Amino acid sequence: MTPAAGDHIGTLAVHAGHAPEEHMGAAVPPLYQSVTFVAADSDALEEINEGRRRGYVYSRIRNPTVLAAEQRLAALEGAQSAVLFASGMAAVAGALDPFLRSGDELVSLPDIYGGTLRYFTEILPQRGVDVRWARSIDAADVAACVSPKTKIIYAETPTNPLVRIVDLPALAALAARSSSMLVVDGTLGGPLNQKPLDLGVNLLVHSGSKYLNGHGDVLAGAVVGSRELTRKVRSAQQASGAIMDPHAAWLLMRGMATYELRMQRHNASGMDIAEFLEGHEAVRKVHFPGLASHPDHQLARRQMSGFGGLISFEVEDGRMARQVVDRTRLFGIGPSIGGIESLISQPGNTSHHSVTPERRLEMGITPGLVRISVGIEDARDLIADLAQALETSP
């Protein structure tokens, strides 16, 4: 049972999924680090197995800590249900595999995470699924790829690392016309900045390791949507075993409690830093949807309430980009996004390392592209750090 938790995301983030009276009054959700749960007798076990009695049997099937975290995330997204996975990529596979068979087609937008691209080019074709690539993120180009065999249209918004914004209502209308599903990776938007399910998306995917957890200490993924669809996702998950560990779920729940506060800082600092970079003479282009210069700025204003902390910018060439990365002092050099600590990298060395240089160029990922994930440090210090890194570069 989930207590009444208010209507606003900051309140839901603290209270949803936890009823203290059901856990000896514990203010903090308890961690059930148990694989097996014992029943009072055989009749009780049978009733639990058949769903006639509330209870737990085995953590691969259901665990109270994982369930609580799922309920909290579903509440944040305004969804009926959420299914947690061991990683973001496990969630991508979990959202797709139950709905694809050999001979089916998946239409993907071109701007997607490198790990997802690898899954689409290496794994799905082995299973007999034909992956068709839209020429751009424009809905008309996506429509040109849709055929009667299309079962899923897949998109990511905002995209990584170019932070493009996809027109979700337009894609939702296309999916409805073609009797296909729209599956969207909304990791970089998060439930505070955008609500894809409200815009017609059928299933929403998250890498919970990013903004939802926010502390860089949990591998997590999630699929969110209607019970009708997530029931199929959960059934396949229980059979395949791609489950979340209870301790990871407990940490994710702890992270979600401060989600709104962290996102407010990410949004504000992201805007400040993007404006600084756009005004710097060494920076050729800034990719951030909060800027009026961004090609999707007006769409972002309609579809989002905040723009997050992912920024990418272009300098003269790959050599200069590497020097900027190496000369920062507060930014850690490494992958991932959405943590309390700021990170910096060249996407070709992190998120899209598995993608060929030729494919990266086709995607607009140039050697001079630098990606930063703005943490919750003081934006003035981060700007000063970037300024010295850019000024000392030839």
C-alpha positions in Angstrom: 0.0 0.0 0.0 1.3 3.4 -1.0 0.4 6.4 1.3 -1.2 9.5 0.0 1.8 11.6 -1.1 0.4 14.8 -2.4 0.3 16.0 -6.0 3.7 17.7 -6.4 6.9 16.1 -7.5 8.9 17.2 -4.5 6.5 15.6 -2.1 6.1 12.5 -4.2 9.8 12.1 -4.3 10.0 11.9 -0.5 6.8 9.9 0.3 5.6 7.8 -2.6 6.2 4.1 -2.3 6.6 4.1 1.5 4.1 3.7 4.3 5.9 3.9 7.6 3.0 2.2 9.5 3.7 -1.0 7.5 7.3 -1.1 8.5 7.3 -0.5 12.3 7.1 3.2 11.8 10.4 3.5 10.0 10.7 7.0 8.5 13.2 5.7 6.0 12.2 2.8 3.7 13.8 -0.4 4.9 16.1 -2.5 2.9 14.9 -6.1 2.4 18.1 -7.8 1.4 16.6 -11.2 1.3 16.3 -13.6 -1.6 13.7 -15.9 -0.1 10.5 -15.1 1.9 8.9 -17.9 3.9 5.1 -18.4 4.1 3.1 -19.3 7.2 1.9 -22.5 5.6 1.4 -24.2 2.2 -2.0 -22.6 1.7 -0.6 -19.2 2.2 2.2 -19.8 -0.2 -0.2 -21.0 -2.8 -2.4 -17.9 -2.4 0.6 -15.6 -2.7 1.8 -17.5 -5.9 -1.7 -17.1 -7.4 -2.0 -13.5 -6.4 -4.9 -14.0 -4.0 -2.8 -12.9 -1.0 -0.3 -10.1 -0.7 3.2 -11.3 -0.1 6.6 -12.2 -1.4 8.2 -15.5 -2.3 11.5 -14.9 -4.2 13.3 -11.7 -5.0 13.7 -12.5 -8.7 9.9 -12.3 -8.9 9.2 -9.6 -6.4 11.0 -7.8 -3.6 9.4 -5.2 -1.3 12.3 -2.7 -1.6 12.3 -2.9 -5.3 8.6 -2.6 -5.4 8.7 0.5 -3.3 11.2 2.1 -5.6 9.1 1.2 -8.6 6.1 2.8 -7.0 8.0 6.0 -6.3 9.2 6.3 -9.8 5.8 5.6 -11.3 4.4 8.3 -9.1 7.0 10.8 -10.3 6.1 10.0 -13.9 2.4 10.0 -13.3 2.3 6.5 -14.6 0.4 3.3 -13.7 3.5 1.2 -13.3 7.3 1.0 -13.4 9.7 -1.9 -13.8 13.2 -1.6 -12.5 16.2 -3.3 -14.2 19.8 -3.9 -13.3 21.0 -1.2 -15.8 19.8 1.3 -18.3 20.7 -1.0 -21.2 18.9 -3.9 -19.5 15.9 -1.5 -19.5 16.3 -0.7 -23.2 16.3 -4.4 -24.0 13.4 -5.0 -21.5 11.2 -2.4 -23.2 11.7 -3.8 -26.7 12.2 -7.6 -26.6 8.7 -8.6 -25.4 7.2 -6.7 -28.4 9.5 -7.8 -31.2 9.6 -11.0 -33.2 11.7 -12.2 -36.1 10.5 -10.4 -39.2 9.4 -7.3 -37.4 10.9 -3.8 -37.9 12.0 -1.2 -35.5 12.4 2.4 -36.7 15.1 4.3 -34.8 15.9 8.0 -34.9 19.6 8.5 -35.6 20.6 10.4 -32.5 20.8 7.8 -29.8 23.1 6.7 -27.1 26.1 4.6 -28.2 25.2 1.6 -26.2 21.7 1.6 -27.7 23.1 2.0 -31.2 25.3 -1.1 -30.6 22.2 -3.1 -29.4 20.3 -2.1 -32.5 23.2 -2.9 -34.9 24.5 -6.1 -33.3 21.8 -7.8 -31.2 18.4 -7.1 -32.8 19.5 -8.2 -36.3 20.7 -11.5 -34.8 17.1 -12.0 -33.6 15.7 -11.4 -37.1 14.6 -7.8 -36.3 15.2 -5.3 -39.1 16.3 -1.9 -37.8 15.5 1.0 -40.1 17.2 4.3 -39.5 15.5 7.6 -40.0 17.5 10.2 -41.9 16.9 12.8 -39.1 14.9 13.4 -36.0 12.2 15.1 -38.0 8.8 13.3 -37.9 8.5 13.3 -41.7 11.8 11.5 -42.1 10.7 9.0 -39.5 7.4 8.5 -41.3 9.3 7.7 -44.5 10.9 4.6 -42.8 7.6 3.2 -41.3 6.1 0.2 -43.0 3.4 -2.3 -42.2 6.1 -4.4 -40.5 7.0 -1.6 -38.1 6.2 -2.6 -34.5 8.2 0.0 -32.6 9.4 3.6 -33.2 12.3 4.4 -30.9 13.6 7.8 -29.9 15.7 9.5 -27.3 15.0 13.1 -26.1 16.9 15.1 -25.2 19.6 13.2 -27.2 23.1 12.4 -26.0 25.5 14.1 -26.8 24.0 16.8 -29.1 21.0 17.5 -26.9 18.5 17.6 -29.7 14.8 17.6 -28.8 12.4 15.3 -30.5 8.8 16.3 -31.3 7.0 13.6 -29.2 3.4 14.5 -30.0 4.2 14.2 -33.7 5.9 10.8 -33.3 3.0 9.7 -31.0 0.6 10.6 -33.8 2.7 8.7 -36.3 2.9 5.6 -34.1 -0.9 5.7 -33.6 -1.5 5.9 -37.4 0.9 3.0 -38.1 -0.4 0.8 -35.2 3.1 0.8 -33.7 4.5 1.6 -30.3 6.5 4.7 -29.4 9.3 3.9 -27.0 11.4 6.8 -25.7 14.5 7.1 -23.7 13.8 10.1 -21.5 16.8 9.8 -19.2 18.1 13.3 -19.8 14.7 15.0 -19.4 13.5 13.2 -16.3 10.1 13.6 -14.7 10.7 17.2 -13.6 11.7 18.6 -16.9 9.4 16.6 -19.2 6.6 14.1 -19.1 6.8 11.9 -22.3 3.9 9.7 -21.2 1.6 12.7 -21.2 2.7 13.5 -24.7 1.6 10.1 -26.1 4.6 7.9 -25.5 3.7 4.3 -24.9 6.8 3.2 -22.9 9.4 5.3 -21.3 12.9 4.1 -20.6 15.3 5.6 -18.0 18.9 5.0 -17.0 18.2 5.4 -13.3 22.0 5.7 -12.8 21.7 9.3 -14.0 19.5 12.1 -12.7 17.0 9.8 -10.8 19.7 8.4 -8.5 22.1 11.3 -8.9 24.9 10.1 -6.7 27.0 8.0 -9.1 26.7 4.9 -6.9 23.9 2.8 -8.6 23.5 1.0 -11.9 19.8 1.1 -12.6 17.3 1.1 -15.4 13.6 1.5 -15.6 10.6 1.0 -18.0 7.6 3.1 -17.2 4.1 3.0 -18.7 0.7 1.4 -18.5 0.0 -1.8 -16.6 -1.1 -3.4 -19.8 2.4 -3.0 -21.3 4.6 -3.2 -18.2 2.9 -6.5 -17.3 4.5 -8.0 -20.4 7.8 -6.3 -19.6 7.8 -7.7 -16.1 6.9 -11.2 -17.2 9.8 -11.3 -19.6 12.1 -9.8 -16.9 11.2 -12.5 -14.4 12.0 -15.2 -17.0 15.3 -13.6 -18.1 16.4 -12.5 -14.6 17.5 -8.9 -15.5 16.3 -7.7 -12.1 17.4 -4.9 -9.9 19.2 -5.8 -6.6 17.3 -4.7 -3.5 20.3 -2.6 -2.2 20.5 -0.8 -5.5 16.7 -0.1 -5.3 17.2 1.2 -1.8 19.9 3.6 -3.0 17.8 4.6 -5.9 14.9 5.4 -3.6 17.2 7.5 -1.4 18.5 9.4 -4.5 14.9 10.1 -5.7 14.1 11.7 -2.4 16.3 14.7 -3.4 15.5 14.6 -7.1 13.6 17.9 -7.4 16.2 19.8 -5.4 19.1 18.5 -7.5 17.3 19.1 -10.8 16.6 22.7 -9.9 20.3 23.2 -9.4 21.2 21.3 -12.6 18.8 23.4 -14.6 20.0 26.7 -13.3 23.7 26.0 -13.5 23.3 24.4 -16.9 21.7 27.6 -18.2 24.4 29.8 -16.7 27.3 27.7 -18.1 25.7 27.3 -21.6 25.4 31.1 -21.8 29.0 31.5 -20.7 30.2 29.0 -23.3 28.2 30.7 -26.1 29.9 34.0 -25.3 33.5 32.5 -25.3 35.6 33.3 -28.3 37.2 29.8 -28.3 33.9 28.0 -28.6 32.4 27.6 -32.0 29.0 26.2 -31.1 27.1 25.3 -28.0 24.5 22.5 -28.0 21.9 23.3 -25.2 18.2 23.6 -25.8 17.8 26.4 -23.3 19.7 28.7 -25.7 17.7 30.6 -28.3 20.3 29.7 -30.8 19.5 26.0 -30.4 17.6 24.6 -33.4 15.0 23.0 -31.1 14.6 25.8 -28.7 11.0 26.6 -29.3 10.1 22.9 -29.3 11.9 22.5 -26.0 10.0 25.4 -24.5 6.7 23.8 -25.5 7.7 20.3 -24.4 9.9 20.8 -21.4 9.8 22.9 -18.2 13.6 22.8 -17.7 16.6 22.0 -19.8 18.9 19.9 -17.5 22.6 19.9 -17.0 24.0 18.2 -20.2 25.8 20.6 -22.5 28.1 19.9 -25.4 30.2 22.4 -27.2 32.6 22.5 -30.1 36.1 23.9 -30.3 38.5 24.0 -33.2 39.6 20.4 -33.4 40.1 17.2 -31.6 43.5 18.2 -30.2 42.1 21.3 -28.6 39.1 19.4 -27.3 41.4 17.0 -25.5 43.4 19.8 -24.0 40.3 21.5 -22.7 39.2 18.2 -21.1 42.5 17.5 -19.6 43.0 21.0 -18.2 39.8 21.3 -16.2 40.3 20.9 -12.5 36.8 20.5 -11.0 35.3 18.4 -13.8 36.1 14.7 -13.6 37.1 13.0 -16.8 34.7 10.1 -17.4 31.4 8.9 -18.6 27.9 9.2 -17.3 25.6 12.1 -16.7 23.3 13.6 -14.0 25.4 13.1 -10.9 26.2 15.6 -8.1 29.7 15.9 -9.5 30.5 17.6 -12.8 32.0 15.4 -15.5 33.7 16.2 -18.9 34.7 14.1 -21.8 34.9 13.8 -25.6 31.9 11.6 -26.6 34.1 9.6 -28.9 36.0 8.5 -25.8 32.9 7.8 -23.6 29.3 7.5 -24.6 30.0 6.8 -28.3 33.4 5.0 -28.0 31.8 1.8 -29.5 30.6 3.7 -32.5 32.9 3.9 -35.5 34.5 7.3 -36.3 32.6 7.4 -39.6 29.3 6.8 -37.9 30.1 9.4 -35.3 30.6 12.0 -38.0 27.4 11.1 -39.6 25.7 11.7 -36.3 27.3 15.1 -36.0 29.8 14.1 -33.3 32.9 15.8 -34.4 36.4 15.4 -33.0 36.2 18.9 -31.5 33.0 18.1 -29.5 33.2 18.3 -25.7 30.4 17.0 -23.5 29.9 18.2 -19.9 27.5 17.0 -17.3 26.9 19.9 -14.9 26.8 18.8 -11.3 25.5 20.6 -8.2 28.7 22.6 -7.4 28.6 26.4 -7.5 28.2 27.4 -11.1 30.6 30.3 -10.6 33.4 27.8 -9.8 32.6 25.6 -12.7 32.6 28.6 -15.1 36.0 29.7 -13.8 37.3 26.2 -14.3 36.1 26.1 -17.9 37.4 29.6 -18.5 40.9 28.7 -17.5 40.8 25.5 -19.5 39.7 27.3 -22.6 42.1 30.2 -22.2 45.2 28.0 -21.9 44.4 26.1 -25.0 46.0 27.2 -28.2 
